[in-house]
C-alpha cells in the first residue's frame, strides 16, 4: 500500500487543484506527526516498555530487514529501523471507489505516482467523508483500515504497532511486501505493483522459513497452506471478475435487484465450490462480506491472476533475483502484464 507525501507539494504545486492541495497538506502534516514519534528499535529494545511478544516482533524485524536485502536482493533502506506505537489498530483508512454499472475503478490522480484506485487518510472520519461525497447511484465505495503502507523510500518508514499484532510469518510477509514497493513501483500501475508485492511477499516468506527452520518446518507448512489457498482464491476471483465485467456489458438496464443477485451467486459458488478446497480460514470472510464493485476490485488489485507471476518466476528458474531484474526492466511499461504475457508466449 502506498501513501502520498508532503514532498509532492514541493515538486509541482502548479498542477494541483485546491482539493488535492488541501488533501496533500493534510496528509503531509499527519505523516510528519507520525515520523516525529519514531524511536530507534535498538533503543526501544533496551527499555522495559515492551511486552514479550512486542520484543520478539521487533527482534524479528531486524532479522527480516537484513534477509530482504542480502538474500532477496530488495533495495536496502533505513525503513523499519524505528518503531511507532500507534495505540490504534490501523495506521490509515483507504477509500476505494468503482463505477456502479461497469467493473471499472474510479482513479485518483497524484503527481509522481500517477493514478491510483484508492485514496488514503490517517483519520477514519476523513475517509468516510470522502466516501460519502460520491453519488451512491453512480458509484460503489469501500472504506477499510490498513496496518501498513510504503512511502517508496522517500522517508524511513517505521515499524508500526499495527504491523506486529498477528503471526510472526505474517510480519515477515508484510515487511517483504512493503520492501518490494520500495524496490520497484511503476507509475499508474497499482494492480501490477500490488500483485507483484503480494507474490514476492509470499515467495520471500517461504524462502525465509526454509532457511530458518528447514523443509520440515511447521511454520512452512502453514505458509504453504495459506499460499495454496491464495492461489485457489486468485483463480476463483479472477474468473468471476472476468465474467462479471462481461455480464455488465449485456445488462439491458440498470437493475439493482439483478446486480445483488449476481453478487449472491458469486458468494454461493465460493461457499459450495471453493471454500471446501481451502486449508485455512484466511478467505472465510468472503462468504458473508457485503459485495459491491469496489470490494471486488480491491481483490483485483491484490490477487488477480497471481499465476502470471508464478509462471514468470518459473520462467527464470525460480531465481528471485532474475525475476525481479526482469520486473525492474518494465519500469517504463504502459502495460507490464501484457509484456510478461508476451515474454512467456515466446
BARO-832108 format. One record per residue (C-alpha): residue number from 1; residue in one letter; chain; x negated, y negated, z. Coordinates in nm, 3 decimals. Example, Ala and Ser with C-alpha at 12.3 -4.5 7.8 and 13.67 -1.06 7.14 Angstrom:
BEGIN
i | aa | ch | east | north | up
1 | a | A | -1.230 | 0.450 | 0.780
2 | s | A | -1.367 | 0.106 | 0.714
END
This chain:
BEGIN
i | aa | ch | east | north | up
1 | x | A | 0.000 | 0.000 | 0.000
2 | x | A | -0.133 | -0.343 | -0.097
3 | x | A | -0.070 | -0.675 | 0.075
4 | x | A | -0.143 | -1.022 | -0.065
5 | x | A | -0.393 | -1.258 | 0.085
6 | x | A | -0.405 | -1.628 | 0.157
7 | x | A | -0.718 | -1.635 | -0.057
8 | x | A | -0.495 | -1.608 | -0.364
9 | x | A | -0.376 | -1.961 | -0.296
10 | x | A | -0.725 | -2.096 | -0.334
11 | x | A | -0.769 | -1.933 | -0.674
12 | x | A | -0.477 | -2.058 | -0.879
13 | x | A | -0.231 | -2.287 | -0.693
14 | x | A | -0.105 | -2.449 | -1.017
15 | x | A | 0.051 | -2.115 | -1.115
16 | x | A | 0.257 | -2.072 | -0.801
17 | x | A | 0.626 | -2.155 | -0.769
18 | x | A | 0.747 | -2.315 | -0.448
19 | x | A | 0.893 | -1.990 | -0.313
20 | x | A | 0.582 | -1.788 | -0.396
21 | x | A | 0.357 | -2.057 | -0.249
22 | x | A | 0.558 | -2.051 | 0.075
23 | x | A | 0.550 | -1.671 | 0.084
24 | x | A | 0.172 | -1.658 | 0.036
25 | x | A | 0.111 | -1.923 | 0.300
26 | x | A | 0.327 | -1.733 | 0.548
27 | x | A | 0.160 | -1.402 | 0.460
28 | x | A | -0.183 | -1.561 | 0.485
29 | x | A | -0.104 | -1.703 | 0.827
30 | x | A | 0.022 | -1.367 | 0.956
31 | x | A | -0.278 | -1.190 | 0.803
32 | x | A | -0.513 | -1.433 | 0.976
33 | x | A | -0.343 | -1.372 | 1.310
34 | x | A | -0.386 | -1.000 | 1.265
35 | x | A | -0.754 | -1.035 | 1.179
36 | x | A | -0.813 | -1.261 | 1.478
37 | x | A | -0.701 | -0.979 | 1.707
38 | x | A | -0.962 | -0.732 | 1.580
39 | x | A | -1.208 | -0.574 | 1.818
40 | x | A | -1.507 | -0.364 | 1.708
41 | x | A | -1.432 | 0.005 | 1.750
42 | x | A | -1.772 | 0.056 | 1.917
43 | x | A | -1.677 | -0.200 | 2.181
44 | x | A | -1.329 | -0.055 | 2.233
45 | x | A | -1.473 | 0.293 | 2.280
46 | x | A | -1.694 | 0.169 | 2.562
47 | x | A | -1.396 | 0.030 | 2.752
48 | x | A | -1.140 | 0.223 | 2.957
49 | x | A | -0.826 | 0.083 | 2.793
50 | x | A | -0.763 | 0.377 | 2.558
51 | x | A | -0.560 | 0.690 | 2.614
52 | x | A | -0.750 | 1.015 | 2.546
53 | x | A | -0.554 | 1.054 | 2.221
54 | x | A | -0.637 | 0.699 | 2.106
55 | x | A | -1.004 | 0.752 | 2.187
56 | x | A | -1.009 | 1.072 | 1.987
57 | x | A | -0.846 | 0.899 | 1.688
58 | x | A | -1.097 | 0.612 | 1.694
59 | x | A | -1.387 | 0.856 | 1.708
60 | x | A | -1.233 | 1.045 | 1.414
61 | x | A | -1.204 | 0.722 | 1.217
62 | x | A | -1.578 | 0.662 | 1.248
63 | x | A | -1.642 | 1.009 | 1.103
64 | x | A | -1.392 | 0.966 | 0.819
65 | x | A | -1.539 | 0.633 | 0.709
66 | x | A | -1.877 | 0.799 | 0.668
67 | x | A | -1.726 | 1.104 | 0.495
68 | x | A | -1.525 | 0.892 | 0.249
69 | x | A | -1.834 | 0.706 | 0.128
70 | x | A | -2.104 | 0.975 | 0.144
71 | x | A | -1.905 | 1.282 | 0.038
72 | x | A | -1.613 | 1.145 | -0.165
73 | x | A | -1.811 | 0.853 | -0.308
74 | x | A | -1.542 | 0.596 | -0.233
75 | x | A | -1.653 | 0.235 | -0.220
76 | x | A | -1.837 | 0.153 | 0.105
77 | x | A | -1.684 | -0.137 | 0.300
78 | x | A | -1.668 | -0.258 | 0.659
79 | x | A | -1.300 | -0.170 | 0.683
80 | x | A | -1.189 | 0.045 | 0.976
81 | x | A | -1.485 | -0.061 | 1.190
82 | x | A | -1.247 | -0.268 | 1.405
83 | x | A | -0.922 | -0.192 | 1.587
84 | x | A | -0.596 | -0.380 | 1.648
85 | x | A | -0.330 | -0.267 | 1.893
86 | x | A | -0.012 | -0.397 | 1.726
87 | x | A | 0.219 | -0.296 | 2.012
88 | x | A | 0.484 | -0.218 | 1.747
89 | x | A | 0.548 | 0.083 | 1.521
90 | x | A | 0.488 | -0.087 | 1.185
91 | x | A | 0.244 | -0.347 | 1.061
92 | x | A | 0.461 | -0.470 | 0.772
93 | x | A | 0.802 | -0.422 | 0.613
94 | x | A | 0.834 | -0.362 | 0.242
95 | x | A | 1.125 | -0.467 | 0.022
96 | x | A | 1.183 | -0.254 | -0.287
97 | x | A | 1.441 | -0.371 | -0.543
98 | x | A | 1.580 | -0.197 | -0.850
99 | x | A | 1.836 | -0.271 | -1.117
100 | x | A | 2.164 | -0.109 | -1.024
101 | x | A | 2.271 | 0.025 | -1.362
102 | x | A | 1.940 | 0.142 | -1.502
103 | x | A | 1.645 | 0.311 | -1.338
104 | x | A | 1.411 | 0.014 | -1.357
105 | x | A | 1.232 | -0.168 | -1.074
106 | x | A | 1.257 | -0.538 | -1.010
107 | x | A | 0.896 | -0.658 | -1.027
108 | x | A | 0.742 | -0.927 | -0.809
109 | x | A | 0.458 | -1.117 | -0.977
110 | x | A | 0.147 | -1.236 | -0.794
111 | x | A | -0.186 | -1.382 | -0.903
112 | x | A | -0.481 | -1.141 | -0.919
113 | x | A | -0.290 | -0.814 | -0.860
114 | x | A | -0.016 | -0.881 | -1.117
115 | x | A | 0.334 | -0.731 | -1.098
116 | x | A | 0.429 | -0.502 | -0.809
117 | x | A | 0.756 | -0.315 | -0.743
118 | x | A | 0.762 | -0.423 | -0.379
119 | x | A | 0.713 | -0.724 | -0.155
120 | x | A | 0.565 | -0.708 | 0.194
121 | x | A | 0.647 | -0.906 | 0.507
122 | x | A | 0.493 | -0.897 | 0.853
123 | x | A | 0.832 | -0.959 | 1.013
124 | x | A | 1.135 | -0.735 | 0.964
125 | x | A | 1.374 | -1.032 | 0.971
126 | x | A | 1.195 | -1.191 | 0.675
127 | x | A | 1.211 | -0.865 | 0.480
128 | x | A | 1.583 | -0.826 | 0.546
129 | x | A | 1.642 | -1.188 | 0.443
130 | x | A | 1.462 | -1.119 | 0.114
131 | x | A | 1.668 | -0.806 | 0.058
132 | x | A | 1.993 | -0.991 | 0.119
133 | x | A | 1.901 | -1.255 | -0.138
134 | x | A | 1.967 | -1.006 | -0.421
135 | x | A | 2.316 | -0.968 | -0.565
136 | x | A | 2.436 | -0.625 | -0.448
137 | x | A | 2.648 | -0.592 | -0.763
138 | x | A | 2.337 | -0.606 | -0.978
139 | x | A | 2.060 | -0.464 | -0.760
140 | x | A | 1.983 | -0.185 | -0.516
141 | x | A | 1.745 | -0.265 | -0.230
142 | x | A | 1.549 | -0.078 | 0.034
143 | x | A | 1.363 | -0.212 | 0.339
144 | x | A | 1.114 | 0.016 | 0.509
145 | x | A | 0.838 | -0.020 | 0.765
146 | x | A | 0.482 | 0.081 | 0.676
147 | x | A | 0.198 | 0.172 | 0.906
148 | x | A | -0.097 | 0.063 | 0.688
149 | x | A | -0.198 | -0.147 | 0.390
150 | x | A | -0.509 | -0.238 | 0.196
151 | x | A | -0.646 | -0.582 | 0.113
152 | x | A | -0.853 | -0.417 | -0.164
153 | x | A | -1.180 | -0.511 | 0.006
154 | x | A | -1.106 | -0.882 | 0.029
155 | x | A | -1.106 | -0.853 | 0.407
156 | x | A | -1.242 | -0.597 | 0.651
157 | x | A | -0.919 | -0.410 | 0.718
158 | x | A | -0.887 | -0.299 | 1.081
159 | x | A | -0.769 | 0.038 | 1.203
160 | x | A | -0.419 | -0.026 | 1.336
161 | x | A | -0.240 | 0.137 | 1.627
162 | x | A | 0.042 | 0.217 | 1.381
163 | x | A | -0.201 | 0.438 | 1.188
164 | x | A | -0.300 | 0.666 | 1.476
165 | x | A | 0.034 | 0.788 | 1.610
166 | x | A | 0.050 | 1.105 | 1.401
167 | x | A | -0.157 | 1.419 | 1.349
168 | x | A | -0.533 | 1.394 | 1.300
169 | x | A | -0.521 | 1.513 | 0.939
170 | x | A | -0.259 | 1.251 | 0.856
171 | x | A | -0.500 | 0.980 | 0.976
172 | x | A | -0.774 | 1.135 | 0.761
173 | x | A | -0.542 | 1.128 | 0.461
174 | x | A | -0.431 | 0.771 | 0.529
175 | x | A | -0.784 | 0.631 | 0.553
176 | x | A | -0.889 | 0.809 | 0.233
177 | x | A | -0.570 | 0.687 | 0.061
178 | x | A | -0.631 | 0.323 | 0.152
179 | x | A | -1.003 | 0.352 | 0.071
180 | x | A | -0.909 | 0.474 | -0.276
181 | x | A | -0.726 | 0.144 | -0.333
182 | x | A | -1.044 | -0.043 | -0.242
183 | x | A | -1.241 | 0.174 | -0.486
184 | x | A | -1.003 | 0.128 | -0.780
185 | x | A | -0.697 | -0.090 | -0.827
186 | x | A | -0.562 | -0.162 | -1.175
187 | x | A | -0.366 | -0.484 | -1.215
188 | x | A | 0.012 | -0.441 | -1.261
189 | x | A | -0.013 | -0.060 | -1.242
190 | x | A | 0.130 | 0.005 | -0.896
191 | x | A | 0.265 | 0.352 | -0.979
192 | x | A | -0.073 | 0.469 | -1.109
193 | x | A | -0.259 | 0.315 | -0.816
194 | x | A | -0.037 | 0.472 | -0.551
195 | x | A | -0.018 | 0.812 | -0.722
196 | x | A | -0.396 | 0.819 | -0.758
197 | x | A | -0.441 | 0.728 | -0.390
198 | x | A | -0.186 | 0.993 | -0.289
199 | x | A | -0.370 | 1.258 | -0.490
200 | x | A | -0.717 | 1.161 | -0.368
201 | x | A | -0.590 | 1.141 | -0.010
202 | x | A | -0.459 | 1.497 | -0.036
203 | x | A | -0.769 | 1.640 | -0.205
204 | x | A | -1.010 | 1.447 | 0.016
205 | x | A | -0.840 | 1.569 | 0.332
206 | x | A | -0.865 | 1.928 | 0.211
207 | x | A | -1.236 | 1.884 | 0.138
208 | x | A | -1.297 | 1.728 | 0.480
209 | x | A | -1.140 | 2.013 | 0.675
210 | x | A | -1.305 | 2.280 | 0.459
211 | x | A | -1.641 | 2.129 | 0.551
212 | x | A | -1.550 | 2.067 | 0.915
213 | x | A | -1.363 | 2.386 | 1.007
214 | x | A | -1.424 | 2.632 | 0.723
215 | x | A | -1.198 | 2.813 | 0.478
216 | x | A | -1.003 | 2.986 | 0.756
217 | x | A | -0.920 | 2.661 | 0.937
218 | x | A | -0.572 | 2.648 | 1.092
219 | x | A | -0.559 | 2.277 | 1.008
220 | x | A | -0.648 | 2.354 | 0.648
221 | x | A | -0.354 | 2.595 | 0.629
222 | x | A | -0.117 | 2.320 | 0.748
223 | x | A | -0.265 | 2.079 | 0.493
224 | x | A | -0.232 | 2.336 | 0.215
225 | x | A | 0.134 | 2.388 | 0.305
226 | x | A | 0.200 | 2.012 | 0.306
227 | x | A | 0.023 | 1.963 | -0.026
228 | x | A | 0.215 | 2.256 | -0.173
229 | x | A | 0.544 | 2.103 | -0.059
230 | x | A | 0.443 | 1.767 | -0.204
231 | x | A | 0.373 | 1.937 | -0.538
232 | x | A | 0.715 | 2.106 | -0.528
233 | x | A | 0.887 | 1.780 | -0.439
234 | x | A | 0.691 | 1.587 | -0.702
235 | x | A | 0.803 | 1.828 | -0.975
236 | x | A | 1.163 | 1.811 | -0.850
237 | x | A | 1.188 | 1.433 | -0.818
238 | x | A | 1.006 | 1.375 | -1.149
239 | x | A | 1.261 | 1.591 | -1.330
240 | x | A | 1.552 | 1.427 | -1.151
241 | x | A | 1.430 | 1.075 | -1.227
242 | x | A | 1.393 | 1.154 | -1.598
243 | x | A | 1.742 | 1.299 | -1.602
244 | x | A | 1.890 | 1.007 | -1.409
245 | x | A | 1.730 | 0.749 | -1.638
246 | x | A | 1.888 | 0.923 | -1.938
247 | x | A | 2.224 | 0.950 | -1.755
248 | x | A | 2.241 | 0.574 | -1.700
249 | x | A | 2.198 | 0.517 | -2.074
250 | x | A | 2.500 | 0.737 | -2.151
251 | x | A | 2.725 | 0.594 | -1.878
252 | x | A | 3.021 | 0.439 | -2.066
253 | x | A | 3.096 | 0.181 | -1.796
254 | x | A | 2.975 | 0.071 | -1.454
255 | x | A | 3.131 | 0.325 | -1.223
256 | x | A | 3.008 | 0.327 | -0.863
257 | x | A | 3.201 | 0.643 | -0.777
258 | x | A | 3.029 | 0.831 | -1.059
259 | x | A | 2.694 | 0.691 | -0.952
260 | x | A | 2.735 | 0.803 | -0.592
261 | x | A | 2.844 | 1.144 | -0.714
262 | x | A | 2.527 | 1.164 | -0.925
263 | x | A | 2.314 | 1.087 | -0.618
264 | x | A | 2.504 | 1.350 | -0.422
265 | x | A | 2.429 | 1.607 | -0.691
266 | x | A | 2.057 | 1.532 | -0.665
267 | x | A | 2.063 | 1.590 | -0.291
268 | x | A | 2.269 | 1.908 | -0.327
269 | x | A | 2.012 | 2.050 | -0.569
270 | x | A | 1.740 | 1.959 | -0.323
271 | x | A | 1.918 | 2.138 | -0.037
272 | x | A | 2.003 | 2.453 | -0.232
273 | x | A | 1.708 | 2.491 | -0.472
274 | x | A | 1.409 | 2.300 | -0.331
275 | x | A | 1.426 | 2.293 | 0.049
276 | x | A | 1.427 | 2.675 | 0.078
277 | x | A | 1.093 | 2.686 | -0.106
278 | x | A | 0.923 | 2.446 | 0.134
279 | x | A | 0.696 | 2.550 | 0.418
280 | x | A | 0.705 | 2.222 | 0.614
281 | x | A | 0.963 | 1.960 | 0.713
282 | x | A | 0.789 | 1.657 | 0.559
283 | x | A | 1.062 | 1.609 | 0.295
284 | x | A | 1.355 | 1.735 | 0.502
285 | x | A | 1.488 | 1.380 | 0.543
286 | x | A | 1.555 | 1.352 | 0.170
287 | x | A | 1.862 | 1.575 | 0.207
288 | x | A | 2.054 | 1.316 | 0.409
289 | x | A | 1.899 | 0.980 | 0.329
290 | x | A | 2.105 | 0.710 | 0.160
291 | x | A | 2.004 | 0.721 | -0.204
292 | x | A | 2.007 | 0.436 | -0.449
293 | x | A | 1.781 | 0.334 | -0.735
294 | x | A | 1.541 | 0.150 | -0.504
295 | x | A | 1.486 | 0.450 | -0.276
296 | x | A | 1.442 | 0.683 | -0.573
297 | x | A | 1.191 | 0.452 | -0.740
298 | x | A | 0.993 | 0.446 | -0.414
299 | x | A | 0.935 | 0.819 | -0.465
300 | x | A | 0.845 | 0.749 | -0.828
301 | x | A | 0.574 | 0.508 | -0.721
302 | x | A | 0.406 | 0.752 | -0.484
303 | x | A | 0.465 | 1.110 | -0.601
304 | x | A | 0.589 | 1.105 | -0.962
305 | x | A | 0.416 | 1.370 | -1.178
306 | x | A | 0.119 | 1.428 | -0.945
307 | x | A | 0.048 | 1.733 | -1.160
308 | x | A | -0.105 | 1.497 | -1.418
309 | x | A | -0.378 | 1.409 | -1.169
310 | x | A | -0.423 | 1.776 | -1.078
311 | x | A | -0.480 | 1.859 | -1.446
312 | x | A | -0.728 | 1.572 | -1.476
313 | x | A | -0.909 | 1.694 | -1.163
314 | x | A | -0.933 | 2.043 | -1.309
315 | x | A | -1.046 | 1.896 | -1.643
316 | x | A | -1.352 | 1.764 | -1.460
317 | x | A | -1.418 | 2.096 | -1.294
318 | x | A | -1.269 | 1.979 | -0.963
319 | x | A | -1.560 | 1.737 | -0.932
320 | x | A | -1.408 | 1.441 | -0.749
321 | x | A | -1.697 | 1.212 | -0.837
322 | x | A | -1.649 | 1.269 | -1.212
323 | x | A | -1.271 | 1.247 | -1.170
324 | x | A | -1.300 | 0.906 | -1.001
325 | x | A | -1.558 | 0.784 | -1.250
326 | x | A | -1.315 | 0.852 | -1.533
327 | x | A | -1.029 | 0.683 | -1.346
328 | x | A | -1.250 | 0.377 | -1.296
329 | x | A | -1.306 | 0.367 | -1.673
330 | x | A | -0.932 | 0.298 | -1.707
331 | x | A | -0.954 | -0.027 | -1.512
332 | x | A | -0.850 | -0.241 | -1.809
333 | x | A | -0.595 | 0.008 | -1.942
334 | x | A | -0.241 | -0.110 | -2.009
335 | x | A | -0.109 | 0.244 | -1.966
336 | x | A | -0.351 | 0.466 | -1.770
337 | x | A | -0.103 | 0.754 | -1.754
338 | x | A | -0.091 | 0.771 | -2.135
339 | x | A | -0.469 | 0.751 | -2.157
340 | x | A | -0.501 | 1.052 | -1.925
341 | x | A | -0.247 | 1.246 | -2.131
342 | x | A | -0.445 | 1.170 | -2.448
343 | x | A | -0.766 | 1.294 | -2.288
344 | x | A | -0.604 | 1.616 | -2.170
345 | x | A | -0.446 | 1.676 | -2.512
346 | x | A | -0.783 | 1.683 | -2.693
END
